[in-house]
Amino acid sequence: MRQLRLIALPGMPMVQPGDDLARLIREALARAGTRLQPGDVLVVAQKVVSKSEGRHARLAEVTPSGQAREIAASTGKDARLVELILSESREVLRTRPNLVIVVHRLGYVMANAGIDASNVEAQEGDPRVLLLPRDPDASCRRLRDELARTAGVAPTVIINDSVGRAWRQGTVGTALGAAGLPALMDLRGQPDLFERPLQVTQVGLADEIAAAASLLQGQAAEGTPVVLVRGLDLPAAEGGADVLVRPAADDLFR
């Protein structure tokens, strides 16, 4: 009988720049009465990774460009925020009131370059926002290596963020970074139940795990940014989540 367990690790504190995420996760595992086992997956919310890496930006320190002011005028967004969005992006694809769809510098097509202020501490009159990690795959590798060194087990690590999708309402958990699994599993050539070879099937494995973990991580004040996933039989792999980004030439929605 196939089973899958998901455990939201309790008692994670508000993460600050420079915090040791591996230590915080080990402490949360202890509070949950467990320790890492071979085959475990840790899904970590993007916000806590970005916070630990000091990816905050103060709007008071941003000077908007002419392009940022033009987009701000048409969308109603703060021009300083738009400037940050542009600085994190390769290309602006679409705009409408309160929304800027861009190609992020890492290749993701997403709203507002993934920048927002939810669950970000700020003083009144001094708004701060949080940017995505500079290199989510590298962040996953570092966390995986540090847990292997200090806990004796190298778990698969996925950085999860909530992202919208073309043609579908609502956001779902999506893997921004990954280490220790094939983020994209190619099943082409494998037989189906009737021995017919699959022709096009590729599974966004890291995205599927991220979406499952989102059910426990939540979107607001849940305070459970790390989820332990146990029971998957995953092949080992060294690649990251960058393979999940569809090349522009193959993207029919652009």
C-alpha positions in Angstrom: 0.0 0.0 0.0 1.5 3.3 -1.1 1.3 6.1 1.5 2.6 9.7 1.8 3.0 11.7 5.0 3.3 15.5 5.2 4.2 17.1 8.5 4.2 20.8 9.1 7.2 21.4 11.4 6.0 23.3 14.5 7.5 26.3 16.2 9.4 27.9 13.4 10.3 31.5 14.5 10.2 34.6 12.4 13.3 34.3 10.3 15.8 37.2 10.3 18.7 38.0 7.9 21.6 35.7 8.6 19.6 33.1 10.5 20.9 29.5 10.2 17.9 27.7 8.5 19.5 24.3 8.9 19.7 24.8 12.7 16.1 26.1 12.8 14.9 23.1 10.9 16.7 20.6 13.1 15.1 22.3 16.1 11.7 22.1 14.5 12.2 18.4 13.7 13.1 17.8 17.3 9.9 19.6 18.4 7.9 17.3 16.0 9.5 14.3 17.7 11.4 13.1 14.6 14.7 13.3 12.8 15.6 13.2 9.2 15.5 9.8 7.4 16.9 8.8 4.1 14.4 9.7 1.3 12.9 12.6 3.2 11.9 15.8 1.4 11.9 19.2 3.0 9.7 21.9 1.3 10.7 25.3 2.5 8.7 28.5 1.8 10.4 31.0 -0.3 9.8 33.8 2.2 11.9 32.3 4.9 14.8 31.6 2.5 14.7 35.1 1.2 14.5 36.5 4.7 17.5 34.5 5.9 19.4 35.7 2.8 18.6 39.3 3.5 16.6 39.9 0.3 14.6 42.8 1.8 14.3 46.1 0.1 13.2 49.4 1.6 11.0 51.4 -0.8 12.4 54.7 0.7 15.8 53.8 -0.8 14.5 53.2 -4.3 14.6 55.9 -7.0 12.1 55.0 -9.8 13.1 55.4 -13.5 11.0 56.9 -16.2 9.8 53.5 -17.3 8.8 52.6 -13.7 6.9 55.9 -13.4 5.0 55.2 -16.7 4.1 51.6 -15.6 3.1 52.9 -12.2 0.8 55.5 -13.7 -1.1 52.9 -15.8 -1.2 50.2 -13.1 -1.7 52.3 -9.9 1.3 50.6 -8.3 4.0 52.4 -6.3 6.6 53.6 -8.8 9.4 52.5 -6.3 7.9 49.0 -6.3 7.7 49.0 -10.1 11.4 49.9 -10.2 12.3 46.9 -8.1 10.1 44.7 -10.3 12.0 45.9 -13.4 15.3 45.4 -11.7 14.4 41.7 -11.1 13.0 41.1 -14.6 14.2 40.4 -18.1 11.0 41.6 -19.8 7.6 43.1 -19.1 4.9 40.9 -20.8 1.6 42.4 -19.7 0.2 45.1 -17.4 -3.2 45.9 -16.0 -4.4 47.8 -12.9 -2.3 46.6 -9.9 -0.5 43.9 -11.8 2.7 43.6 -13.8 3.5 40.3 -15.5 7.2 39.8 -16.2 9.8 37.3 -17.2 11.8 37.1 -14.0 15.6 37.3 -14.3 15.6 33.5 -13.5 13.2 32.8 -16.4 9.9 32.4 -14.4 6.8 34.1 -15.9 5.1 35.6 -12.9 3.3 38.5 -11.3 5.3 41.4 -9.9 8.6 39.5 -10.2 7.6 37.6 -7.1 8.0 40.7 -4.9 5.5 41.3 -2.1 5.1 42.6 1.4 2.9 40.0 3.0 4.4 38.5 6.2 7.3 41.0 5.9 8.0 43.0 9.1 8.2 46.8 8.5 8.0 49.9 10.6 5.1 52.3 10.0 6.0 54.8 7.3 9.0 52.7 6.1 7.6 50.0 3.8 9.7 47.0 3.0 9.3 44.2 0.5 10.9 40.9 -0.1 12.6 39.7 -3.3 13.1 36.1 -4.4 16.4 34.4 -3.5 19.2 35.3 -5.9 19.7 31.6 -6.9 17.0 29.3 -5.5 18.7 26.1 -6.7 22.0 27.1 -5.0 20.0 27.9 -1.8 18.6 24.4 -1.9 22.0 22.8 -2.4 23.5 24.8 0.5 20.7 23.8 2.9 20.9 20.2 1.8 24.7 20.1 2.3 24.4 21.8 5.7 21.8 19.3 6.9 23.9 16.4 5.6 26.8 17.8 7.6 24.9 18.5 10.8 22.1 15.9 10.8 23.8 13.1 9.0 21.1 12.8 6.2 21.0 14.7 3.0 17.3 15.4 2.3 15.8 16.5 -0.9 15.1 20.2 -0.6 12.5 22.3 -2.5 11.9 26.0 -2.2 8.2 26.6 -2.7 6.3 29.7 -3.7 2.7 30.4 -4.7 2.4 31.2 -8.4 -0.6 31.8 -10.7 -1.1 29.8 -13.9 -2.2 30.5 -17.4 -5.9 29.7 -17.9 -6.5 28.7 -14.3 -7.8 30.8 -11.4 -5.9 30.7 -8.0 -2.3 30.2 -7.1 -0.6 26.8 -6.4 2.6 25.9 -4.8 5.5 25.9 -7.3 9.1 24.8 -7.0 11.4 27.8 -7.4 14.5 25.8 -6.4 15.3 22.1 -5.9 18.2 19.8 -4.9 18.4 16.1 -4.7 15.6 15.0 -7.1 14.8 15.1 -10.8 12.6 18.2 -10.7 11.3 17.2 -14.2 10.7 13.5 -14.6 10.7 12.3 -18.3 8.4 9.3 -18.7 8.5 9.3 -22.5 9.1 5.8 -23.8 7.8 4.1 -20.7 4.9 1.7 -21.2 1.3 2.4 -20.0 -1.0 -0.3 -18.7 -1.5 -1.6 -22.2 2.2 -1.6 -23.1 1.9 1.5 -25.3 4.9 3.8 -24.9 4.2 7.2 -23.6 4.8 9.9 -26.2 4.8 13.3 -24.4 4.5 12.7 -20.6 6.9 14.7 -18.5 6.0 15.1 -14.8 6.8 18.3 -13.0 7.8 16.3 -9.9 9.1 19.2 -7.8 6.0 21.3 -8.6 3.7 18.4 -7.5 5.5 18.1 -4.2 5.5 21.8 -3.6 1.8 22.0 -4.3 1.1 19.2 -1.8 3.2 20.9 0.9 1.3 24.2 0.3 -1.8 22.6 1.8 0.0 22.7 5.2 2.1 25.8 4.7 -0.9 28.0 4.0 -1.0 31.5 2.5 -1.5 33.8 5.5 -0.8 33.5 9.2 -0.3 29.8 9.6 3.4 30.1 10.6 4.4 26.7 9.2 6.9 27.5 6.4 8.7 24.1 6.5 6.9 20.8 5.6 8.5 17.4 5.9 7.4 15.0 3.1 8.0 11.3 3.9 7.2 8.2 1.9 8.2 9.1 -1.6 10.6 6.8 -3.4 12.6 9.3 -5.5 15.5 8.7 -7.7 18.5 10.8 -6.8 19.5 13.6 -9.1 21.9 16.6 -9.1 19.8 19.0 -11.2 17.7 21.9 -10.0 14.3 23.4 -10.7 15.6 25.5 -13.5 14.6 22.6 -15.9 11.0 23.4 -15.1 11.1 26.7 -16.9 9.6 26.3 -20.4 11.8 27.8 -23.1 10.2 30.9 -24.7 10.2 29.2 -28.1 8.0 26.4 -26.8 5.7 28.7 -24.8 2.4 29.1 -26.7 1.0 31.6 -24.3 3.5 34.4 -25.0 
